[in-house]
Amino acid sequence: MATAEASRHLSATVLLGKGLTPGKLRGLQRISNPNGTLTMLALDQNSSMIDMATKALKGKGQDREPTYEEVVEAKIDMMRNMAPAASGVLIDGYYGAWSAIASGAIPPSKGLLVRVEKSGGPKNKVGAPMGEVEPGWSVEKIKLMGADAVKLLAPFEPTEPISGEHQFQLIEHIYNECRKHDILFLLETVAFTIGKEKKTDASFLNRKAETVIESARQFSRFCDIYKAEFPGTLGHETDAQLHDNLLALDAASERPWVLLSAGVDYADYYKQIEMAMAAGASGILGGRAFWKEYFLQEEGEARSKFAATTGLKRVADADKVVREKGSPWFSRYGLTQEDLHSVRASEGWHARYAPYAADPGFNGTVEIGGSKHRPGEVY
């Protein structure tokens, strides 16, 4: 009977061969909806959030940037009021992560993703990003604090080789660090302007879709979840062309992919979500489209009310589309929920797991029941 039961189980190698080690699989489970789709809220923005808050202060006659404490409170306020509609929340280490956990602003039932890159990092002479890790921060620290995933933003443009090679090295480094510490890795690449170019210029708009698709083709293999821009621009290309672009993005991505919002208006983002889910996306990781009007409200109760009503409803409405039309992350790996439920690890897996990790245990013999045994023996 036991043998027949065991024969219905899949070996854990079906996961290990796909890079789904225990830590990464647990991260996926934590940041996902029950059906394997992902509805994630981004609150890790620093530079853009400071710009928004500075403009709001200037409008009230205060010519200054927000204080550290003011930025922390804004992030906590939005998280507390909007996270209930999400499956996971992305936050930064500098302002948000520890305060979010300590204050209970992120519900224990929600996945926690933490950003690793420096906000507003250096650029080369043509204005192309040369990304860096946040000073004093690391993948190991994110793992130690109990986060479920590491997120890296690495803007990429295939036609700018100096930045491109630098970004590749950064991506590969974080990918290897996440493998070492067995934590889920979410990679985001975005297109950027070159020199004096603006995002409204035809030169940028005309190459954006191919940049998004080519970025997925080159880098999606170096992560566990790929965070992609919308491959094109509503109104610049036809809906039919955008649909083809999305299918090309889906084909190029070797990992489950989710759609970022890039600060577009919510109505446009909602349409992008519907189109992306129909093309194979597994979910979203949206930020400013949900909450960018937050700083236009009066301080205090008005901002909290906006987050608790408009912001929350936007996330909830997007979540409904994601759950109903998104592709579960495990389908990208050729798995079903039934497959996952049947997986079992073989005896002694713990000794083979992460062989590079230091063994803190005692390596000598111990006496149990009058017999001597060595660690790892079954007794």
N, C-alpha and C positions, 0 to 999 in steps of 0.2 A: 504493500500500500504506500509506504514511504517513498519507494523508488518511483512508482507511478506519479506520485505528487511532484517529486523532484523533476521528473521529465518534462513537466509543464512549465518549468522555470527557465528563464533566459540567464545565461552567465553574465556577470558584470562586465565581461570583456566587450559586450555589445555597446556599452557606454564608454569604456576606456579607449576603445579604438576610435571613438569620435571626439576624444578629448574631454568627455564628461566625467571628470573625476569627482569625488565626493563633495569637495568644497564648491566647485563650479555648479554641480547639479543642485546643491542646496541653495546656492544663490539664485539660480533660475526659478526654483520653486518659490522662493521668498518674494521675488519681485513681480511674479506673474499673477494673473487672475486664475481662478480654479480651472478654467478650460484651456490654459496655456497661452492665452493672449496677454499683452502687456499694455497697461494704461499708466504711464509714468509722468509725474509732474516735475519740471525742472525749476529749481530755485537756487542754482549754483552760480548764476550770473553775478559778477561783481562790478565790472566797469560800466555795463549798461544800466545796472540798478543805481549805481552812484550818480550817473549822468541824469537819470530820471529824477532822483531825489534832489539833486542840485538845482535842476530847473524848477522844481516845485518850491524849493526854499527861496530861490531868486524871485519867484512870482509873489512871494510874501514879504519881499524886501530884505531877505537875508542873503547876503553875498558870500556864501560859504558852501563847502561840501558837507554831507552828513557825517556825523561822528561814527566811530566804530559801533557804539551802543545803539545808535539809531538804525544802522543797517541791520544789525543783529535782530532788533525788535521787529523790523519790517519783515524779514525772512521768517521769523518765528510766527508772526501773526498770520501771514499768508499760508504757511505750512499747517498751522493748527486748524484753520478754517477750510482749506481746500484738500488736504491729504485724505480725508475720509472717502473721497470719490475715486482715489487713485489706487493702483496696485503697488506702486513704489514711488519714492521721492528722491530726487537728486539734489544734493546740497554740497557746498564747498567746505573745506576744512578751516579756512581762515576765519570766517564769520559764523558759519552755521552748524557744523556737525555736532560738536560737543554740546552746545546750547540746545540744539534740537532734541538730543537724547535726554539730557539732564532735565529739561523742562517738560518732557512728555509731549512736545508739540508734534512729533512724529509718532503715530499710534504704534504700539508694539506689533500689531498685525500687519503693518506695511513694510515693504522692502526698503532698505536704506542703501542708496548709491552715493558714493563720495568722489568728488572730482580730484584729480591728481595734478593737473597742469596749473601753471601760473597764469593768472588773469592778465591780459594785456602784455604778453611776453614780447621780446625783442623782434625786430624785423631787419631784413637786409636792405641794401641800397635802393632796391626797386619796390620796397614796401612789402615784401613777401615774408610771412611769418617764419620765425626760427624758434620753435616752441621750447619751453623749459618746464621742469617740474617745479611746483610751488616750493620756495625755499623752506627748509625745515620739515618738509612733508615727504611721504614715500608710500609705495604700495604696502610695504610691511606695516607701517603705522595704521593704514586704513584697515588692513586685516586684523591688527591687534585690537582696534577699537570695536570690532564686531560688526563692521559693515558687510553688506551682502555682495557688493560689486564695486569695482573701480571704474571710473569713467575718464577717458582722455579725449580732449579736443585737439585735433591736429589738422588745421587747414591745409589743403593740398591743391596744387595746380600742376597738371602734367607738363605744361610748357615752361615751367620755371624750375630748372634742374637743381640749382643751389639749395633753394628752400626745400624742394622735393626730396632730395637725398637726406637732408638734415631731418626732415619730418619722418622719413622712413626709419632712420636710426632710432628716433625717439619712440616711434610706435613699436618697433621690434624690441626695444629695451623694456618697455612697460609690459608688452606681451609676455616676455620671458620672466619678468618679475611676478606677474600674476600666475604663471604656471608654477613658479617656484613656491609661492605662498598659497597655491590652490584657492584662488579667489576669482570670481567671475570678472571678465573684462569686457567693458562696453566701449567701443571705439566710435568716435564722431569725426568725420572729415567734412569740411565745407569749402566751397569755392571762395576765392577772394579776388579783389581788384588789384591791378598791377599799375604801379606808377601813379599818374594823375587820373586814372580811370575811375568812374563812378559806377555803382551798381545799377543805375538807370541807363547807362550807355549801351548802345547796340552791341558793341564789341564784347561786353560782359554777358549780356542777355543771350547772345547768339551762341556762346560757347558753354554756358552754364550746364545745360543738360548733359552734354558729353563729358564735362568735367566730373559731374556727379556720378555718372555711370562708370567712367574709367576709374575713378577713385575706389568704387566698390569692387571693381574687377581686380585692382592691384592690392587692396588692403583688407578686404573683408575676411580673408583667411587668417588674419592675425588678430582675431578677437573671438568672443563668444556671442555677442550681440552687436550688430552693426547699426549705427545711428546715421541715417541718411537725410540729406536735403531733398526737397521736392525737385525732381529732375526737369526743370523748366520753370516757366512763369505763366500764371493764369493771365490770359489776355494777350500774351506775346505769341504763344503757340496756340493752335486749336486744341480743343478737348481731345480730339482723335489723336493728334500728335503727342499730347501729354500722356494719354493712355498707352501709346506705343513706347514712350520713354520709360514709363513705370514698369512695363513688362520687361524692358531691356535691363532696368535696374534690378528687378527681381531675379532675372537670369544671371546677372553678373555677381550677385551677392552669394557667397558661399555659406553664409550664416544667416540666422533669422535677422530680419531688419525692421527697424522702427523709424517712424517719420518725425523729424524735428519740426519746429514751427518757424524758426528764423525771424520771429518778431512780426509776422504778417498779421493783419487784422483777423479776428476770430472767425468771421464769416468765410473768409478765404481759406483759413486753415481747416475749417470743418469740411469744406468741399474737397480740399486736398486729402483729408483723412478718408473720406468716402472713396475717392479714386484709388488711394494707395492700398486700402484694405481689399478692394476688388482685384488688385493686381498681385496680391500675395504677401503684403506686409503683415507682420505679426503684432503690430501695435504702434504706439506713439511714445515720444518723450518730448512733450511740449512745455514751453515756458511762457514767454512774453505774450503770446497770443491769448493766453488765459488771463494774465494779470497786469498787462502793461498800463491800464488806466488806474491802477491802484494809487499811484503817486499823484494823480490828478484830483483825488478826493481830499477833502479836509482831513487833517490828522486825527488820530484817535478813533473814535467810534465809527466815523464815516468810512475810514479805510477798512476797518474790520468788517463792517457791514457789506462793503463791496466784495471782499474776499469770501464772506460767508454766504452771499447770495449769487451775484453774477459770476464770480470766479468759480465757486463750487458747482453751479449749474453747467457752466461750460465744460468743466472736466467730466461731470456726470453724463452730459449729452455725448461727448466724445467717447466716453467709456462704453456707452450703449452700442455705438457703431463698431468699436473695436471688438467687443465681445461677440457681436452677432456676425460680423463679416471678416474679422481678422483670421489669419492662419496661425494655429498654435505653434509655439517655438519648436516643439518636438517633431512636428511634421517636416521641418527643414532638415532634420537629422534622420528622416526615414523611419520615425518611431510613432507609435500610438500610445495613448494613456494605458491601454491594456498591456502593451509591451513593457512599459515602465513598471506597472504594478507587479509584473511577473519576474523582474530582475532580482537575482540573489547573488551575493558575494560568496566566494568559496572560503572554506576554513583557512585561517592563517593570513587572510588578506591584510590585516593590520600590520603584520611584520614586513610585508612587501610594499606597503603604501609609503610614498615619499621616502625612498631609500637614502636620499641626500640629507634628510632631517636628522639632527643629532638625537641619539638615544639617551634620554636622561635616566633610564632605569639602571638597576644593579645587574651587572653581567655575570655574576658568580652563581653558584648553586644555592638553593634554599631547601630546607627540610620541611616536608609536608607529610604528616601521617607516618613518620618514621622512615620515609624514603626521600632521597635527594633528587631534585629536579632542576633543570636549567630553564631560564625564561624562554617562552615560546613552545615548550612541550605541553602536550595535553595530558592532564592527570586527573 
